Amino acid sequence: MALYIVPIFIIFIFVYAAMKNTDAYGAFVKGAKDAIALILDILPYIVAILVAVKLFEASGLLNMICNLVAPVFTFLGIPKELAHFVFLKPFSGAGSIALYNEIIAAYGVDSYISRVASIIAGSSDTVFYIATIYFSKTNVKKLGVAIPIALFCTFFSAVLAAWVCRIF
């Protein structure tokens, strides 16, 4: 049944458009054309955040911060081996996936560290990338509240992930 959901949905859209006397193909082409303009508008923001992430990693600042907060993470129940992962996740999706794969390879799929990393990977997202994309196209430019709240929630989800894995 799952194989038929997308084709049925597409057919439904065309039938609905025909009933409303709407040019579905023309609307699709207009949407694609608008998407190209959107990509060109947000491309500088994407490049800026990707360069900032690479500089953060390459400068050694990420490793220094991870070493400083490892005792706090251990106190909160987050394994110190995941400090780098917890800090990288809000910045880089691809980088955090690569690091997640290294964690799985190093500790095994059923270890406590891997289970915590799995929950963190699934319960948080790339805060700065999403903020860059979404806020670049809105009039909201004051991110002084949104970013800290998102980072707090990301960190809280990591603490909660560690607690859940300890219980189960």
C-alpha positions as CSV (number, residue, x, y, z in Angstrom):
1,M,0.0,0.0,0.0
2,A,2.9,2.4,0.8
3,L,4.1,2.2,-2.8
4,Y,0.8,3.7,-4.0
5,I,0.7,6.7,-1.6
6,V,2.8,9.1,-3.7
7,P,1.2,8.2,-7.1
8,I,-2.2,8.5,-5.6
9,F,-1.3,11.9,-4.1
10,I,0.0,13.2,-7.4
11,I,-3.1,12.0,-9.2
12,F,-5.3,13.7,-6.5
13,I,-3.4,17.0,-7.0
14,F,-4.1,16.9,-10.8
15,V,-7.7,15.9,-10.3
16,Y,-8.2,18.7,-7.7
17,A,-6.5,21.2,-10.0
18,A,-8.8,20.1,-12.9
19,M,-11.8,20.5,-10.7
20,K,-10.7,24.1,-9.8
21,N,-9.8,24.9,-13.4
22,T,-6.2,25.5,-12.4
23,D,-3.2,25.0,-14.7
24,A,-1.2,22.5,-12.5
25,Y,1.7,22.4,-14.9
26,G,2.0,26.2,-15.1
27,A,1.8,26.4,-11.3
28,F,4.6,23.8,-11.1
29,V,6.8,25.7,-13.5
30,K,6.2,29.0,-11.7
31,G,7.1,27.4,-8.4
32,A,10.3,26.0,-9.9
33,K,11.2,29.4,-11.3
34,D,10.6,31.0,-7.9
35,A,12.7,28.4,-6.3
36,I,15.7,29.3,-8.4
37,A,15.4,32.9,-7.3
38,L,15.2,31.8,-3.7
39,I,18.3,29.7,-4.0
40,L,20.2,32.6,-5.5
41,D,19.0,34.8,-2.6
42,I,20.0,32.4,0.2
43,L,23.3,31.1,-1.3
44,P,25.5,33.8,0.3
45,Y,24.0,32.9,3.7
46,I,24.7,29.2,3.2
47,V,28.2,29.8,2.1
48,A,28.9,32.0,5.1
49,I,27.6,29.4,7.6
50,L,29.5,26.6,6.0
51,V,32.8,28.6,6.0
52,A,32.2,29.5,9.6
53,V,31.7,25.9,10.6
54,K,34.9,24.8,8.8
55,L,36.8,27.6,10.5
56,F,35.4,26.6,13.9
57,E,36.6,23.0,13.4
58,A,39.9,23.8,11.7
59,S,41.0,26.4,14.3
60,G,41.0,23.9,17.1
61,L,38.5,25.9,19.0
62,L,35.9,23.1,18.9
63,N,38.4,20.6,20.5
64,M,39.4,23.2,23.2
65,I,35.8,23.8,24.1
66,C,35.0,20.1,24.2
67,N,37.9,19.4,26.5
68,L,36.7,22.2,28.8
69,V,33.1,21.0,29.1
70,A,33.8,17.3,29.2
71,P,33.6,17.2,33.1
72,V,30.3,19.0,33.0
73,F,28.9,16.6,30.4
74,T,30.1,13.7,32.5
75,F,28.3,15.2,35.6
76,L,25.1,15.5,33.5
77,G,25.3,12.0,32.3
78,I,26.5,12.7,28.7
79,P,29.5,10.5,27.9
80,K,32.6,12.7,27.4
81,E,33.2,10.9,24.1
82,L,30.1,12.6,22.8
83,A,31.2,16.2,23.7
84,H,32.5,16.8,20.1
85,F,29.3,15.4,18.6
86,V,27.0,17.5,20.9
87,F,28.9,20.7,19.9
88,L,29.1,19.9,16.2
89,K,25.5,18.9,15.7
90,P,24.0,22.5,15.9
91,F,26.6,23.6,13.3
92,S,27.0,20.9,10.7
93,G,24.6,18.2,9.6
94,A,27.1,16.4,7.3
95,G,29.9,16.8,9.8
96,S,27.8,15.4,12.6
97,I,26.7,12.4,10.5
98,A,30.4,11.6,9.7
99,L,31.2,11.9,13.4
100,Y,28.2,9.7,14.3
101,N,29.4,7.0,11.9
102,E,32.8,7.1,13.6
103,I,31.2,6.7,17.0
104,I,29.2,3.7,15.8
105,A,32.4,2.2,14.3
106,A,34.4,2.8,17.4
107,Y,32.0,1.7,20.1
108,G,29.6,-0.7,18.3
109,V,25.9,-0.2,17.5
110,D,24.5,-1.4,20.9
111,S,26.9,0.4,23.3
112,Y,25.6,3.0,25.7
113,I,27.6,5.8,23.9
114,S,26.2,4.8,20.5
115,R,22.6,4.7,21.8
116,V,23.0,8.1,23.3
117,A,24.5,9.4,20.0
118,S,21.6,7.9,18.1
119,I,19.0,9.7,20.2
120,I,21.0,13.0,19.9
121,A,21.2,12.6,16.2
122,G,17.5,12.0,15.9
123,S,16.3,14.6,18.4
124,S,18.3,17.6,17.3
125,D,19.0,19.5,14.2
126,T,21.5,21.9,12.7
127,V,20.4,25.1,14.5
128,F,22.6,27.6,12.8
129,Y,22.0,26.2,9.3
130,I,18.2,26.2,9.8
131,A,18.3,29.7,11.3
132,T,20.4,30.9,8.4
133,I,18.0,29.5,5.8
134,Y,14.7,30.5,7.5
135,F,15.7,33.9,8.8
136,S,17.5,35.0,5.6
137,K,14.1,35.3,3.9
138,T,12.1,36.9,6.7
139,N,12.1,40.4,8.2
140,V,13.2,38.9,11.6
141,K,16.8,39.8,12.0
142,K,17.1,39.8,15.8
143,L,18.2,36.2,16.6
144,G,19.4,37.1,20.1
145,V,16.5,35.0,21.6
146,A,15.8,32.4,19.0
147,I,19.3,31.0,18.7
148,P,20.0,30.6,22.5
149,I,16.6,28.9,23.0
150,A,17.3,26.5,20.1
151,L,20.8,25.8,21.5
152,F,19.4,25.2,25.0
153,C,16.8,22.8,23.6
154,T,19.4,20.9,21.6
155,F,21.6,20.6,24.7
156,F,18.6,19.6,26.9
157,S,17.8,16.9,24.3
158,A,21.3,15.5,24.7
159,V,21.0,15.4,28.5
160,L,17.6,13.8,28.2
161,A,19.0,11.2,25.7
162,A,21.6,10.2,28.2
163,W,19.1,9.8,31.0
164,V,16.7,7.8,28.8
165,C,19.5,5.4,27.8
166,R,20.5,4.9,31.4
167,I,17.0,4.0,32.4
168,F,16.4,1.6,29.5
